Amino acid sequence: MKKKTFELLNRLDDLPTLKTNESKTYSYKESKRKMVVSYSLNSVLVDKVERMSYWEHFGKSELVEAILEQYFKDKDFDEIPKRILP
């Protein structure tokens, strides 16, 4: 992990956290390639991400990824159930 990314993650410790369930084993889809996804965000959040990426000298995707990694660190979720068709 780059030193800059590590320093940024240390500043993100005040983000709200979710409850974790430590008794289960979880597996997540992993790929060597990054996925390109789109999300709709509040315009204020977009502006904050753009400003923070400028002042912290991070790319926007790198910044959002670092924030999400910090937020989801040590958190696991049950798999989404597959819908069974009648």
C-alpha positions in Angstrom: 0.0 0.0 0.0 1.3 3.4 -0.9 2.4 5.7 2.0 -0.1 8.4 0.9 -3.0 5.9 0.8 -2.0 4.6 4.3 -2.0 8.2 5.6 -5.4 8.9 4.1 -6.9 5.7 5.6 -5.7 6.7 9.0 -7.6 10.0 8.7 -10.8 8.1 7.8 -11.1 6.3 11.1 -14.0 8.5 12.2 -16.4 7.1 9.6 -19.5 5.3 11.1 -19.3 1.6 11.3 -21.6 -1.4 10.8 -22.1 -4.3 13.2 -20.0 -7.3 12.3 -20.8 -11.0 12.6 -17.6 -12.8 13.5 -19.0 -16.4 13.7 -19.4 -16.9 9.9 -17.0 -17.5 7.1 -17.4 -15.3 4.1 -16.1 -15.4 0.5 -16.3 -12.5 -1.9 -15.9 -12.4 -5.7 -12.4 -11.4 -6.6 -10.8 -10.5 -9.9 -7.4 -9.4 -11.0 -9.0 -6.6 -13.0 -10.9 -3.7 -11.6 -14.6 -3.3 -12.4 -16.0 -0.2 -13.9 -19.3 0.7 -12.2 -21.5 3.7 -12.0 -23.4 5.1 -9.0 -25.6 8.2 -8.6 -24.4 10.4 -5.8 -25.6 13.6 -4.1 -24.0 16.6 -5.9 -22.5 17.8 -2.6 -20.7 14.5 -2.1 -19.4 14.6 -5.7 -18.1 18.1 -5.0 -16.4 17.0 -1.8 -14.7 14.0 -3.5 -13.5 16.3 -6.3 -12.1 18.9 -3.8 -10.5 16.2 -1.5 -8.9 14.4 -4.5 -7.5 17.8 -5.7 -6.1 18.8 -2.3 -4.9 15.3 -1.3 -3.4 14.7 -4.8 -5.4 11.5 -5.3 -7.4 10.3 -8.3 -11.1 10.3 -7.6 -11.5 6.6 -8.1 -8.4 6.0 -5.9 -9.9 8.2 -3.2 -13.4 6.6 -3.3 -11.8 3.1 -3.2 -9.7 4.1 -0.2 -12.7 5.5 1.7 -14.8 2.3 0.9 -11.9 0.0 1.9 -11.6 1.8 5.2 -15.3 1.7 5.8 -15.7 -2.0 5.0 -12.5 -3.1 6.8 -13.3 -6.0 9.1 -16.9 -6.1 8.1 -18.6 -9.1 6.5 -22.0 -9.6 5.0 -24.2 -12.6 4.2 -24.3 -13.6 0.6 -27.2 -12.2 -1.4 -29.7 -15.1 -1.8 -30.4 -16.3 -5.3 -33.9 -15.9 -6.4 -35.6 -19.2 -7.0 -38.1 -19.0 -9.9 -41.4 -21.0 -9.6 
